Amino acid sequence: TQLMSPNKRFEHTHIKLADINERNTSEDYLRILQNVPAKGAAAYMRVSNSVNSSKLSLTGKGICDNIQCKSEELVIREKGLYLIYCHLNFRFANCSHSPTDLKIELLVNDEVNRQTLSTWCASDSCQEKNFKTLFQLHLTYLDVEDRISLTLSHPKFLNEIHLPNDNVLGVLRYSDEM
């Protein structure tokens, strides 16, 4: 097995993270995802609230190619370097003037592998309904039988009313080199 330096390992990619602006817009993420060279394994699953759990459920709608899709997790079938992403929409039905911390935890084998924390604060001109979108990207090595899942600190705020098809968990096998 030939060892590669971290810089050489990613020479073949067209992703230029330096070109991404600080706002992290959906167009920036789309540009990243369009340039990921798929390596034969992918999953793109809609997620929804689980009953009495902070772990999100995977719905039957989606794509599973060389990844096993279970009710609350994706199971890896081939080891390699994977790009994991989630796009979640939140709805705050009642205007609260106290801050709310939204935390997304990406779990690998039930252990936190990546997390995002965003504090939502209502403005003085708070309306009856408020919305927020969070997107998370993570590049990591995964082994056969590794399990991927998501948890939310406040799953009740997941917007399943207005945007039920836009809450997703996705996984792309980026490389088979370890």
BAROFI-866521 format. One record per residue (C-alpha): residue in one letter; x, y, z. Coordinates in nm, 2 decimals. Example, Ala and Ser with C-alpha at 12.3 -4.5 7.8 and 13.67 -1.06 7.14 Angstrom:
! BAROFI-866521
atom rest->a&x->1.23&y->-0.45&z->0.78
atom rest->s&x->1.37&y->-0.11&z->0.71
***
This chain:
! BAROFI-866521
atom rest->t&x->0.00&y->0.00&z->0.00
atom rest->q&x->0.14&y->0.33&z->-0.10
atom rest->l&x->0.10&y->0.62&z->0.15
atom rest->m&x->-0.01&y->0.95&z->0.01
atom rest->s&x->0.04&y->1.29&z->0.15
atom rest->p&x->-0.28&y->1.48&z->0.24
atom rest->n&x->-0.22&y->1.73&z->-0.04
atom rest->k&x->-0.17&y->1.46&z->-0.31
atom rest->r&x->-0.47&y->1.26&z->-0.20
atom rest->f&x->-0.71&y->1.54&z->-0.31
atom rest->e&x->-0.53&y->1.67&z->-0.62
atom rest->h&x->-0.79&y->1.52&z->-0.85
atom rest->t&x->-1.08&y->1.71&z->-0.70
atom rest->h&x->-1.23&y->2.02&z->-0.86
atom rest->i&x->-1.38&y->2.15&z->-0.53
atom rest->k&x->-1.23&y->2.48&z->-0.43
atom rest->l&x->-1.34&y->2.55&z->-0.08
atom rest->a&x->-1.15&y->2.88&z->-0.09
atom rest->d&x->-1.40&y->3.00&z->-0.35
atom rest->i&x->-1.69&y->2.95&z->-0.11
atom rest->n&x->-1.81&y->3.27&z->0.03
atom rest->e&x->-1.87&y->3.32&z->0.41
atom rest->r&x->-2.25&y->3.31&z->0.38
atom rest->n&x->-2.26&y->2.94&z->0.27
atom rest->t&x->-2.54&y->2.98&z->0.03
atom rest->s&x->-2.73&y->2.69&z->-0.12
atom rest->e&x->-2.57&y->2.78&z->-0.46
atom rest->d&x->-2.22&y->2.73&z->-0.30
atom rest->y&x->-2.32&y->2.39&z->-0.16
atom rest->l&x->-2.47&y->2.29&z->-0.50
atom rest->r&x->-2.14&y->2.38&z->-0.67
atom rest->i&x->-1.95&y->2.16&z->-0.42
atom rest->l&x->-2.19&y->1.86&z->-0.47
atom rest->q&x->-2.19&y->1.89&z->-0.85
atom rest->n&x->-1.81&y->1.85&z->-0.84
atom rest->v&x->-1.79&y->1.55&z->-0.62
atom rest->p&x->-1.67&y->1.25&z->-0.82
atom rest->a&x->-1.91&y->0.96&z->-0.72
atom rest->k&x->-1.74&y->0.63&z->-0.66
atom rest->g&x->-2.02&y->0.38&z->-0.68
atom rest->a&x->-2.21&y->0.44&z->-0.35
atom rest->a&x->-2.47&y->0.71&z->-0.28
atom rest->a&x->-2.77&y->0.77&z->-0.06
atom rest->y&x->-3.01&y->1.06&z->-0.07
atom rest->m&x->-3.29&y->1.01&z->0.18
atom rest->r&x->-3.57&y->1.24&z->0.31
atom rest->v&x->-3.57&y->1.27&z->0.69
atom rest->s&x->-3.85&y->1.33&z->0.94
atom rest->n&x->-3.91&y->1.34&z->1.31
atom rest->s&x->-3.91&y->1.02&z->1.50
atom rest->v&x->-4.17&y->0.96&z->1.77
atom rest->n&x->-4.02&y->1.02&z->2.12
atom rest->s&x->-3.66&y->1.05&z->1.99
atom rest->s&x->-3.41&y->1.32&z->1.89
atom rest->k&x->-3.28&y->1.08&z->1.62
atom rest->l&x->-3.44&y->1.15&z->1.28
atom rest->s&x->-3.61&y->0.88&z->1.07
atom rest->l&x->-3.54&y->0.81&z->0.71
atom rest->t&x->-3.85&y->0.79&z->0.49
atom rest->g&x->-3.91&y->0.55&z->0.21
atom rest->k&x->-3.86&y->0.82&z->-0.04
atom rest->g&x->-3.50&y->0.85&z->-0.17
atom rest->i&x->-3.21&y->0.68&z->-0.34
atom rest->c&x->-2.99&y->0.40&z->-0.19
atom rest->d&x->-2.71&y->0.27&z->-0.41
atom rest->n&x->-2.45&y->0.04&z->-0.24
atom rest->i&x->-2.56&y->0.18&z->0.10
atom rest->q&x->-2.81&y->0.01&z->0.32
atom rest->c&x->-3.10&y->0.24&z->0.42
atom rest->k&x->-3.26&y->0.15&z->0.75
atom rest->s&x->-3.53&y->0.33&z->0.94
atom rest->e&x->-3.30&y->0.57&z->1.13
atom rest->e&x->-2.96&y->0.51&z->0.98
atom rest->l&x->-2.75&y->0.45&z->0.66
atom rest->v&x->-2.51&y->0.16&z->0.68
atom rest->i&x->-2.19&y->0.16&z->0.47
atom rest->r&x->-2.12&y->-0.14&z->0.25
atom rest->e&x->-1.78&y->-0.03&z->0.11
atom rest->k&x->-1.50&y->0.14&z->0.30
atom rest->g&x->-1.36&y->0.46&z->0.17
atom rest->l&x->-1.37&y->0.84&z->0.20
atom rest->y&x->-1.73&y->0.97&z->0.21
atom rest->l&x->-1.89&y->1.31&z->0.18
atom rest->i&x->-2.19&y->1.33&z->0.41
atom rest->y&x->-2.43&y->1.62&z->0.40
atom rest->c&x->-2.77&y->1.72&z->0.54
atom rest->h&x->-3.00&y->2.00&z->0.46
atom rest->l&x->-3.27&y->2.07&z->0.72
atom rest->n&x->-3.54&y->2.33&z->0.73
atom rest->f&x->-3.69&y->2.46&z->1.05
atom rest->r&x->-4.01&y->2.63&z->1.13
atom rest->f&x->-4.08&y->2.84&z->1.44
atom rest->a&x->-4.46&y->2.86&z->1.46
atom rest->n&x->-4.48&y->3.08&z->1.77
atom rest->c&x->-4.27&y->3.38&z->1.80
atom rest->s&x->-4.05&y->3.37&z->2.11
atom rest->h&x->-3.82&y->3.65&z->2.22
atom rest->s&x->-3.58&y->3.41&z->2.40
atom rest->p&x->-3.30&y->3.25&z->2.19
atom rest->t&x->-3.33&y->2.89&z->2.08
atom rest->d&x->-3.02&y->2.68&z->2.01
atom rest->l&x->-3.06&y->2.44&z->1.72
atom rest->k&x->-2.79&y->2.16&z->1.72
atom rest->i&x->-2.75&y->1.91&z->1.45
atom rest->e&x->-2.53&y->1.61&z->1.54
atom rest->l&x->-2.40&y->1.38&z->1.27
atom rest->l&x->-2.35&y->1.04&z->1.43
atom rest->v&x->-2.12&y->0.76&z->1.31
atom rest->n&x->-2.19&y->0.44&z->1.50
atom rest->d&x->-2.39&y->0.64&z->1.75
atom rest->e&x->-2.10&y->0.87&z->1.84
atom rest->v&x->-2.09&y->1.24&z->1.75
atom rest->n&x->-1.87&y->1.28&z->1.44
atom rest->r&x->-1.97&y->1.64&z->1.34
atom rest->q&x->-2.20&y->1.89&z->1.49
atom rest->t&x->-2.35&y->2.23&z->1.40
atom rest->l&x->-2.49&y->2.48&z->1.64
atom rest->s&x->-2.70&y->2.77&z->1.54
atom rest->t&x->-2.88&y->3.01&z->1.77
atom rest->w&x->-3.21&y->3.15&z->1.64
atom rest->c&x->-3.32&y->3.48&z->1.79
atom rest->a&x->-3.65&y->3.65&z->1.72
atom rest->s&x->-3.63&y->4.01&z->1.60
atom rest->d&x->-3.85&y->4.29&z->1.74
atom rest->s&x->-4.06&y->4.26&z->1.42
atom rest->c&x->-4.12&y->3.89&z->1.48
atom rest->q&x->-4.39&y->3.75&z->1.26
atom rest->e&x->-4.63&y->3.46&z->1.34
atom rest->k&x->-4.40&y->3.21&z->1.15
atom rest->n&x->-4.03&y->3.21&z->1.11
atom rest->f&x->-3.80&y->2.98&z->0.91
atom rest->k&x->-3.44&y->2.88&z->0.92
atom rest->t&x->-3.23&y->2.65&z->0.70
atom rest->l&x->-2.91&y->2.47&z->0.80
atom rest->f&x->-2.68&y->2.27&z->0.58
atom rest->q&x->-2.39&y->2.06&z->0.70
atom rest->l&x->-2.10&y->1.90&z->0.50
atom rest->h&x->-1.86&y->1.64&z->0.64
atom rest->l&x->-1.58&y->1.45&z->0.47
atom rest->t&x->-1.46&y->1.14&z->0.66
atom rest->y&x->-1.33&y->0.79&z->0.62
atom rest->l&x->-1.59&y->0.51&z->0.68
atom rest->d&x->-1.55&y->0.14&z->0.72
atom rest->v&x->-1.79&y->-0.14&z->0.62
atom rest->e&x->-2.09&y->-0.16&z->0.86
atom rest->d&x->-2.04&y->0.20&z->0.99
atom rest->r&x->-2.38&y->0.35&z->1.06
atom rest->i&x->-2.47&y->0.72&z->0.99
atom rest->s&x->-2.76&y->0.90&z->1.15
atom rest->l&x->-2.87&y->1.25&z->1.26
atom rest->t&x->-3.00&y->1.39&z->1.58
atom rest->l&x->-3.16&y->1.73&z->1.65
atom rest->s&x->-3.17&y->1.92&z->1.98
atom rest->h&x->-3.52&y->2.03&z->1.90
atom rest->p&x->-3.68&y->1.79&z->1.64
atom rest->k&x->-4.02&y->1.95&z->1.69
atom rest->f&x->-3.90&y->2.26&z->1.49
atom rest->l&x->-3.82&y->2.05&z->1.18
atom rest->n&x->-4.03&y->2.19&z->0.91
atom rest->e&x->-4.24&y->1.90&z->0.78
atom rest->i&x->-4.54&y->2.11&z->0.69
atom rest->h&x->-4.41&y->2.35&z->0.42
atom rest->l&x->-4.10&y->2.17&z->0.30
atom rest->p&x->-4.13&y->1.80&z->0.39
atom rest->n&x->-3.93&y->1.68&z->0.08
atom rest->d&x->-3.64&y->1.93&z->0.14
atom rest->n&x->-3.51&y->1.78&z->0.47
atom rest->v&x->-3.25&y->1.53&z->0.35
atom rest->l&x->-2.95&y->1.33&z->0.45
atom rest->g&x->-2.71&y->1.24&z->0.18
atom rest->v&x->-2.39&y->1.03&z->0.15
atom rest->l&x->-2.15&y->1.00&z->-0.15
atom rest->r&x->-1.85&y->0.78&z->-0.17
atom rest->y&x->-1.58&y->1.02&z->-0.27
atom rest->s&x->-1.28&y->0.78&z->-0.29
atom rest->d&x->-1.19&y->0.42&z->-0.22
atom rest->e&x->-0.84&y->0.52&z->-0.10
atom rest->m&x->-0.79&y->0.50&z->0.27
***
